[in-house]
Every structure is written in C-alpha cells, then in structure tokens.
Amino acid sequence: MSTREIMSDSENVEQAPNEHELSTEADLAHAYEGDDDDDEDAEPITAQKVLEILETAWTNEMFAPELLQHQSDMLELMMSQVAHMEEQMKDLDKNDFRYVVHQMELERIRYIMASYLRCRLQKIEAFTQYIINQDATYDAADKRLSPEEAKYAQEFATNVDEYFSKVATRYMPNQQRGEAEQRIVAPNLMSHVFLKANVAVSGVIVGVDDEEVDLTPGSQHIIPYQLVADLIQKNQAKLI
C-alpha cells in the first residue's frame, strides 16, 4: 500500500474534514514552490505534499556537503498530521491488519523526520562557525538555520571555544591564539554529487573549463555540488 493510499484512505481510518488540507499560511506553499506571486491561486497544501517535500529535503540534506535551508514549517505540519493520524487510529483494533500497515507507515515517517534532523545536527556540529558566519550573510527569508538550530549552533560554538581555551589555546603563543579564522572547518563544496533534473535547465556549467550542458527532466548527472547548488535551492533538481 502506498503512502498516498495510507494518508488518504477514508475507508480505513475515519478522517477529520481538514486532514487532507492542512491549515497553513498562504506564503508557506509559496515559499517552497518558487516565484509565483499570485497567492490568491495558491491551494491549501496537502499532507501528501508535505511528506513529499520532507522526503526531498531529507535526501538532499543527506547528499549535499553543505547545510541546506531548513524546512521547520513542514516538519511542524507533518508532526501535527502524525499526531492527528495516531488519534484517529485509536478506534482501530490493534490486531487489525489495517492498523499494522498504518503503524508501519507512521514509523517510516518518524524515521524520515528524525534522520533529517540528525543529518542537519551532524553538519552543524562539524562546520559550526562556518555555518554561523554564512547564515549571518543571508536575508531572513533565506536563512539556512531555523531559530532553534541557530541557538544550538551558537551555544555549541561557545562551549567548544571555552573547552579548547581551557585545554589548548591558552597555552599557545599569542600569535596562534588570534588565528581563529584558520581553524574554521568548511565543507568541500566541489565534491561530486549525483543529480536528477526535475525540470529542463539549459546552459548548466559542469566543469572548470566552462563546459555547458542542458539538463532534461529526469536526466541524471555527476557534477561538482557547487556548480548546481542553486538548482537544488530552486527545486529544479534533486540529489540522489
């Protein structure tokens, strides 16, 4: 049984009227879909769409060398949806096969959300100061860190600095103590990634010699990440 069937099967679990159409701000869908400025035509985002967005964000985050823009709004929506589905499942017999299938799907969704957050935390801890410095250059709408992640990153960086000051840096010569910028660990943005095009994109530079290729929908490529990072951010391609 597919995710779509499980999340929309009204015969298996009695649903509240708003299960298919999660209440969201009008600009929530707009922020993900792109440059469409016609908010009046925006349709309420569905639970299935939220799950698809999270699954794409999860795979992109796992394979991208840098931290991508957070999807905290989608996570909150999905957590609310999972809680709602669990409430509806209370009326099912736990020995019913339908209950077992629904429970397995819920566990899969929880795993996706947990793995996504764990991957982001690993990057934050590995490239803390680099991420903080980069995030400070972005506009509020383009921040990579969620407010909670930004707070965690600052506290983590402070704790690490205090620890190294106690065990190492205070014993170093004054000249080496001031070389903080040289101690910042940055991700390798030129590492190669597997890319799958979502839409047709022409004139993508794929090499140091400015070689260009045209991406067709569904085509797959191995390209240095930095050359296609903007395509990932615009949802024109995804990492696989």
ABEGO torsion letter per residue (X at the ends): XBAAAAAABAAABBBBAAAABBBBBAAAAAAAAEABABAAABBBBBAAAAAAAAAAAAAAAAABABBBBBAAAAAAAAAAAAAAAAAAAAABBAABAAAAAAAAAAAAAAAAAAAAAAAAAAAAAAAAAAAAAAAAABBAAABABBAAAAAAAAAAAAAAAAAAAAAAAAABBAAAAABAAAABBBBBAABBBBBBBABBBBGBBABAAGBBBBBBBGBBBBBBAAAAAAAAAAGABBBX
